[in-house]
Amino acid sequence: MKVLFIGGTGNISASCSRLALQRGIDLYILNRGKRPLELDGAQSIVCDISDEAEAEERLKGMAFDVVANFIAFTPADVERDIRLFKGKTRQYIFISSASVYQKPLLHPFVTESTPLKNPYWAYSRDKIACEELLVEAYRKGDFPAVIVRPSLTYDTVWPVAIGAWEDYTLIDRLRKGQKIIVHGDGTSLWTVTHSIDFAKGFVGLLGNYTTLGDSFHITSDEVLSWNQIYEIIADAVGVEADMVHIPSAFIAKMVDWMEGNLLGDKAQSTIFDNSKIKRFVPDFKATIPFHVGVRKTLAWFESKPERMRVDDYTNEMMDGIIAKYESVYNTL
């Protein structure tokens, strides 16, 4: 099976690439070549997919059983892909986001039939618009679209709401005994998924043409509170977390881009029903609990000094929110 990954070396996609290669897939990786490929057996296509003329030239004469785009975010990205790959692939997989599901949720158990609506986050609305374009292209033009929705999938990032993502800031604060922010009272429920587990479901969909026109989310079945998530990270570091609980709406007032991140996503208690992906990929099972996976992430960051970067903006943002909240709270 000949497969093209657009992206293929990121937090989620690298695990998918490694598993695809292990399963004998003839894998092509299209990206700008800014990260070392480090994927023995994959064939590299160095190209900026956003430059449609360049992409068309580099892909001339090529066809694939599957094309999966990990870095499409806007309707324009999807429209370009439809032009590039119509008639040149039997399955096109769009990586969307579970943040597209209804906010606020009217029911905490989420299936693929949960309505799509997110008035808080432009990122999610763009993903919804991408999905709508692909559904229309499938219905009217037989474009072989499949939609996959990850939710807070981690490997080389920290799966938290506030304090870190691609840097070491949160861990540095924990090690120094500094305060960290947990939104709300920390009891809302969430799911974090290791990318190795996500890859099992994702790679299982490749070449399964009964999926055309359909959508799937792929997550772990482990459900944790946000208090537990931060406590497990702190335990991996070997410290106790000094957590300050701050209402999500207060945080969003202080930092406007947090509205989508919190009110449009992580402040909502969400439990994913994975029965659909398990029907289509019978061997899919998430087997890496968070207390194991987070130690893998910690080891990855600490294996190279340059990964242990502390971000001044993140520190200043957290300190500013905490100081403002405590100044108000202490006057009550």
MOMOBEL-V153676 format. One record per residue. N is the residue number from 1. RES is the residue in three letters. D_CENTER is the distance of its C-alpha to the mean C-alpha in Angstrom with 2 decimals. Layout:
[[N RES D_CENTER] [N RES D_CENTER]]
This chain:
[[1 MET 25.56] [2 LYS 24.59] [3 VAL 20.90] [4 LEU 19.35] [5 PHE 15.80] [6 ILE 15.20] [7 GLY 13.18] [8 GLY 13.26] [9 THR 13.39] [10 GLY 10.08] [11 ASN 8.00] [12 ILE 6.67] [13 SER 9.61] [14 ALA 12.35] [15 SER 12.51] [16 CYS 12.71] [17 SER 15.39] [18 ARG 17.29] [19 LEU 17.54] [20 ALA 18.59] [21 LEU 21.25] [22 GLN 22.41] [23 ARG 23.04] [24 GLY 25.19] [25 ILE 23.20] [26 ASP 24.57] [27 LEU 21.46] [28 TYR 21.41] [29 ILE 18.86] [30 LEU 19.15] [31 ASN 18.10] [32 ARG 20.12] [33 GLY 21.06] [34 LYS 20.11] [35 ARG 18.65] [36 PRO 20.93] [37 LEU 20.15] [38 GLU 21.22] [39 LEU 20.78] [40 ASP 24.32] [41 GLY 25.19] [42 ALA 22.67] [43 GLN 24.36] [44 SER 23.24] [45 ILE 23.55] [46 VAL 23.44] [47 CYS 22.91] [48 ASP 21.23] [49 ILE 19.87] [50 SER 20.43] [51 ASP 24.11] [52 GLU 24.98] [53 ALA 28.49] [54 GLU 27.44] [55 ALA 24.84] [56 GLU 27.55] [57 GLU 30.00] [58 ARG 27.86] [59 LEU 27.00] [60 LYS 30.57] [61 GLY 32.00] [62 MET 28.79] [63 ALA 27.41] [64 PHE 24.68] [65 ASP 24.24] [66 VAL 20.49] [67 VAL 18.42] [68 ALA 14.60] [69 ASN 13.01] [70 PHE 9.56] [71 ILE 10.69] [72 ALA 12.36] [73 PHE 11.92] [74 THR 15.48] [75 PRO 18.25] [76 ALA 20.14] [77 ASP 17.59] [78 VAL 17.91] [79 GLU 21.66] [80 ARG 22.03] [81 ASP 20.34] [82 ILE 22.63] [83 ARG 25.56] [84 LEU 24.65] [85 PHE 23.92] [86 LYS 26.09] [87 GLY 28.59] [88 LYS 26.96] [89 THR 24.39] [90 ARG 24.72] [91 GLN 21.06] [92 TYR 18.38] [93 ILE 14.77] [94 PHE 12.53] [95 ILE 8.75] [96 SER 8.49] [97 SER 6.64] [98 ALA 8.40] [99 SER 9.50] [100 VAL 12.03] [101 TYR 14.07] [102 GLN 17.33] [103 LYS 17.68] [104 PRO 19.72] [105 LEU 19.40] [106 LEU 22.89] [107 HIS 22.08] [108 PRO 19.57] [109 PHE 19.24] [110 VAL 16.68] [111 THR 17.44] [112 GLU 16.61] [113 SER 19.76] [114 THR 18.70] [115 PRO 19.48] [116 LEU 17.07] [117 LYS 17.97] [118 ASN 16.54] [119 PRO 19.40] [120 TYR 17.76] [121 TRP 14.89] [122 ALA 15.65] [123 TYR 12.07] [124 SER 11.83] [125 ARG 15.39] [126 ASP 14.82] [127 LYS 12.26] [128 ILE 14.99] [129 ALA 17.58] [130 CYS 15.97] [131 GLU 15.98] [132 GLU 19.55] [133 LEU 20.68] [134 LEU 19.59] [135 VAL 21.26] [136 GLU 24.32] [137 ALA 24.39] [138 TYR 24.34] [139 ARG 26.99] [140 LYS 29.29] [141 GLY 28.86] [142 ASP 27.49] [143 PHE 24.50] [144 PRO 22.68] [145 ALA 19.30] [146 VAL 16.73] [147 ILE 13.60] [148 VAL 10.57] [149 ARG 8.14] [150 PRO 5.24] [151 SER 5.34] [152 LEU 4.82] [153 THR 4.77] [154 TYR 7.32] [155 ASP 10.27] [156 THR 11.41] [157 VAL 9.95] [158 TRP 11.19] [159 PRO 9.26] [160 VAL 11.76] [161 ALA 12.64] [162 ILE 15.40] [163 GLY 16.71] [164 ALA 14.46] [165 TRP 11.23] [166 GLU 12.57] [167 ASP 16.12] [168 TYR 18.53] [169 THR 19.79] [170 LEU 19.00] [171 ILE 20.54] [172 ASP 23.45] [173 ARG 24.15] [174 LEU 24.16] [175 ARG 26.52] [176 LYS 28.77] [177 GLY 28.99] [178 GLN 27.67] [179 LYS 26.33] [180 ILE 22.65] [181 ILE 21.38] [182 VAL 20.08] [183 HIS 19.67] [184 GLY 22.21] [185 ASP 24.18] [186 GLY 21.26] [187 THR 22.06] [188 SER 19.39] [189 LEU 17.36] [190 TRP 13.69] [191 THR 11.75] [192 VAL 9.69] [193 THR 9.11] [194 HIS 10.10] [195 SER 8.90] [196 ILE 12.62] [197 ASP 12.69] [198 PHE 9.87] [199 ALA 11.97] [200 LYS 15.03] [201 GLY 14.15] [202 PHE 12.75] [203 VAL 15.77] [204 GLY 18.00] [205 LEU 17.45] [206 LEU 18.60] [207 GLY 22.13] [208 ASN 22.38] [209 TYR 23.96] [210 THR 24.47] [211 THR 20.88] [212 LEU 21.85] [213 GLY 21.34] [214 ASP 19.17] [215 SER 15.70] [216 PHE 13.75] [217 HIS 11.03] [218 ILE 10.38] [219 THR 10.22] [220 SER 12.76] [221 ASP 15.98] [222 GLU 16.43] [223 VAL 16.78] [224 LEU 17.38] [225 SER 18.65] [226 TRP 17.35] [227 ASN 20.69] [228 GLN 20.08] [229 ILE 16.70] [230 TYR 18.52] [231 GLU 21.64] [232 ILE 20.07] [233 ILE 18.68] [234 ALA 22.19] [235 ASP 23.86] [236 ALA 22.13] [237 VAL 23.47] [238 GLY 26.81] [239 VAL 27.34] [240 GLU 27.34] [241 ALA 25.04] [242 ASP 27.00] [243 MET 24.83] [244 VAL 25.78] [245 HIS 24.75] [246 ILE 24.52] [247 PRO 24.07] [248 SER 20.87] [249 ALA 23.19] [250 PHE 25.09] [251 ILE 22.12] [252 ALA 21.13] [253 LYS 24.79] [254 MET 24.78] [255 VAL 21.61] [256 ASP 21.04] [257 TRP 17.42] [258 MET 16.63] [259 GLU 17.78] [260 GLY 14.60] [261 ASN 12.43] [262 LEU 14.95] [263 LEU 17.15] [264 GLY 14.63] [265 ASP 12.05] [266 LYS 12.57] [267 ALA 16.36] [268 GLN 16.47] [269 SER 17.32] [270 THR 15.23] [271 ILE 16.09] [272 PHE 14.60] [273 ASP 17.30] [274 ASN 16.27] [275 SER 19.77] [276 LYS 19.03] [277 ILE 16.82] [278 LYS 19.47] [279 ARG 22.20] [280 PHE 20.97] [281 VAL 19.94] [282 PRO 22.58] [283 ASP 21.77] [284 PHE 18.15] [285 LYS 18.04] [286 ALA 15.66] [287 THR 18.08] [288 ILE 16.53] [289 PRO 17.20] [290 PHE 15.62] [291 HIS 18.97] [292 VAL 18.93] [293 GLY 15.40] [294 VAL 15.64] [295 ARG 18.87] [296 LYS 17.37] [297 THR 15.09] [298 LEU 18.25] [299 ALA 20.29] [300 TRP 18.08] [301 PHE 18.36] [302 GLU 22.03] [303 SER 22.96] [304 LYS 23.36] [305 PRO 24.83] [306 GLU 23.05] [307 ARG 19.66] [308 MET 21.26] [309 ARG 21.24] [310 VAL 22.05] [311 ASP 21.20] [312 ASP 24.19] [313 TYR 22.50] [314 THR 20.20] [315 ASN 23.33] [316 GLU 25.42] [317 MET 23.02] [318 MET 22.85] [319 ASP 26.60] [320 GLY 27.41] [321 ILE 25.63] [322 ILE 27.24] [323 ALA 30.61] [324 LYS 30.68] [325 TYR 29.71] [326 GLU 32.22] [327 SER 34.91] [328 VAL 34.61] [329 TYR 34.23] [330 ASN 37.23] [331 THR 39.45] [332 LEU 39.00]]
